[in-house]
Amino acid sequence: MKQLLVQSHRGGGLLTPENTIESFIETWNLGAVPEADLRTTSDGVIVAFHDKNFARVVKDISSELKEKGVQDVTFQKLSALDVGSWKDDKFAGQRICDLAEIFTLMRGCSDRLLYMDIKDVKLPQLADLVRKFEVTEQVIFAAPEEQLLRDWRNLVPQGQTLLWMGILSNSDEGMLRHRLERLRNEDFSGVTQLQIHVEAIRNNGDWQFKPSLKFLRTIAAELKSSGVLFQSLPWECGDAEVYRRLLEVGVQSFASDYPKVALRVLRDWAEFHSLSD
């Protein structure tokens, strides 16, 4: 991975509706990397959609479909749903896209990368699709269980992976230390990138971090020595100072709902340190 990596959460962060082809294109044009949350329709089509049901992101959905999810409908029925107007009427008409459509736009464009967050997908089918469209080196397989990453590397030995850890209440340092100790004992097998969710709260004019910056600095040093890229997701935070503070303790990459902010800070940081060398 030679480029600066900013993962745009759920496709386009807060800039666009989630997981639509328009969000991916906008993120690529920005210079960031979209995240696609992958699920499978009832007729076996892998698509990009985050939630377990349609209630949140399909405006004016029928009561019949409200509690149903991707796995309950065919791709033909799914692709008729409007998943843009819930965000803003200017996005009306945006649709759920299948992964093949995304890969078509990536094929032959080496600067177009994609994080694939695994929700409900058969890995052999996904691996076949990645190879068919020749995007093996452009996709990063993301999941919260390290065994899934290892299963992916068995199918795609040269594939990039991201292990994401912690969802706010589960991001306490004790839990993270325990998981990191296990990963260390396994030589970070199957893991090429590691993401830790961070909560930043302003208190008396300064930022307080959970996990602490001291803890993150220790993790950053260990991951660097192990050749694992360290990514942080500052949850629901668009303050540039938070991103700068994380870079100071050794974070190398970001996932963000504010990809423009994260990318600007990361580019400024890289330029300053290049000039300082």
N, C-alpha and C positions, 0 to 999 in steps of 0.2 A: 504494500500500500504506500504509494509515493505521495499522493495528494493529502491535503489537510482534510480530516474526516469530521464532518458534522452531520449527524443523523437527524433528519427531520421527522419528528415523532408522528406516527400514523400517516405518513405521506407528505404532508405539508405543514405540520405544526398547526398553529392557530391561524395561519395565513389563509387556508383554504378548507373546504370540506375534506373529510378523511378518505384516504384510500381510493381516490378517483384518478383516472388517467391524467386529468388536468392538473391535479396536485403533484403528481410525479414529474410532469414536464416542467412545471413552475420551479420545483425544487432543483431539478437538474440545471435549469437555466441560471439559478441562483449560485450554483457551484457546490451545493450540498448533496447529501445522499438520502433519498426517501426511504422510509420504512413501509413495507407492505405486510399487513397482518393476514396470514394465509389460512383459508378455510376451504372446504370441499362441498360442492352442491350435491343434491341427491342423485344427479346423473354423472357424478365423477369429475366435474370441472373445478380446477383449483382457481380460487378468486381471492381478491383483496377485500377483507371486511373484518373489522375489529370485534364487534360485540357478539354476544351469544344469541341475541334476538334483534328484531328490527325496530323496537319501540323508540329508541332514542334518535336515530338518524334518518328515519323515513317519515317525512312530514305527511300528515293526514292519512296515515296508513289504516287499512280496514281492521276491525276488531279480530277478524279471522286470522290475519297475518301478524298482528302486533307481537305476540309472544313466540312466534315461530322464528327460526333462524336459517342460515344458509343451508344447513344440512337437510332442511325440510322441503326445499323447493328445487326445481330444475333451474339450469342456467338461463333458459329462455324467460322464465317467470321472474327470476332474480334481476335480469338485466333491464326489465321494464320499470323497476323501482327508481324513483327520484331520490338520490341521497345527497343532493346539493342544496335544496331550498331550505332545509332545516337550519343551515348555517346563515344563509342570507338569500333573499329572492334573486339577487344577481347571479347566484350559482345554480338557479333552477335548471333542471334537465341533466345535471351530471349523474352518471350512472356507475354502478358497480362494474369493475372491469375484471376480466379473467387474466391469469398470469401470463398466458401466451401472448396477449396483446402488449403487456409490459415488456416482455422479453423481445418482442418484435422491434420495439423502439430502442432497445439496448444493443441488439445484435450489430456488431461492427463499429460500435461507438464505445471505445474503451474507457472514456471518461464518465460514462453513465453507469454508476454502481447502484446496488440495491441491497438493503437489509431485508431479510425475510424472517419475520417473527412467526414462529410456528404455533398455530392454534389447533388446527384439525386437518392434518395432511398425511397421506401415506408417503413415506420417504422415498421408496423406490420410484414411485410415479413422479415425484418432484425431481429426483436426480435425473431421470430420463428426459424430463422437459428442459432442465438446465443444459444437458449435453446436446439435445436436439437443436437448441438455439445458440449453442456455442458461447454461453455466458458464464462458464465455470469460474473464470477469474474475476468476474464482475459482481458476483453475489456473495453476501455474508450471511450465513445461516445463524439465526439468533433464537435462543431458547433459555429458560431458567433452569433446566436440568442438564448437567454435564454429560449424562449418558446419551442423551439425544444428540449432542454435538459429536460424540465419539461414533455413534451409529452413522451420522452423516459423513464423517471422515472415512469410514469404512466403505461407503458408497462412492464418495468423491474425495479421494485421498489428498488432492491438492487444494481442497476447498478452504475458504476462510470461515471462521466461526466466531460468534460472540456469546458469552455467557452473561446474562443479566441477573443481578443479585439485589434483592431488597425491594420492598414496596412500602415505603414510609414506616408504618408501624412495625414492619419486620426488618427494618434496617438498623437494628441496634448492633453495637460493636461486638457484643458477645457472640451473637449468631453469625455475624460475618467472620469473626476470627475462627470460629469452629469450621465453617465451610472452607475458608482459605487454608486452614491447616490440612484439611483433607486433600484439597487440590494440590498443595505443596508436596504432600507425601506421594501424590500420583504424578509429580512433575508437570502439572497443568496439562495432562494428556488430553488432546482434542481441542484445547482452548487456544485461540490465537488473539482474541480480544476479550476483555472483561469489563463489564459496566456495573457501576454501583450507583444506585439512586441516592440523591442527596437532597435534604431539606434545608433550606436557608431561610432564617427568620431574622428580621432586623430588630435589635434590642438595644435601647439606649444609644441609638446612632451607629451601632456596629452590627455586623452580621454574625449570627450564631449558626453553626453548621452541625447537622446530624447526618452521618457520623462526623466526628470532630476533624478539623484540619490536621491535627497531629496524627490521628489514625490514618487518614488518607495519605499523608506524606510517607508513612511507613509502608503502606500497601504499594504506593507508586514506585518506591525504590525496589521493592521485591519483584514487582511485575516487570520492571525495566530490565533487571538482571536475568529474568527468565524469558525475555523476548516476547512478552505478552503486552499488547497495546492496552493502555488504561483509559477507559472512557467513563465519563460521569454524566448522569442525567439530573440536572438541577430542577427538581419537580416544580412545574408551574411558575418558573422564575425567568423574568426577562431583563434583569438588572445586569449590566455589563460588569459591574464591580464583582459580583459573585463569580462570574466566569474567570475574571482575572485572578481572583484569589485561589480558585481551583487550579489554574495553570501554575501558579507559584509553588504549589505543593507537589507538582509532578503529574497532574492529569494531562493527557496528551490529546484527547478527543472528547467531543460532546455529543449527546443526544439532547434534543431540545424542542419545546413547543415554540421557541423563538429563534429559528435557524438564522435569520439575518443578524441578530445580535451575536449569537455564538460564533458565526463565521467571521464577522468583523473583528471580534476580539481575538480569535485564533489567528487570523491573518496579520493583525497588528503585532501580536506576540511573536509570530514566526519572523516577520520582517525585522523587528527590533533585535531579536537574538541573532539573526543572520548578519546584521550590520555590526553587532557587538563582537562577533567571533574574530 
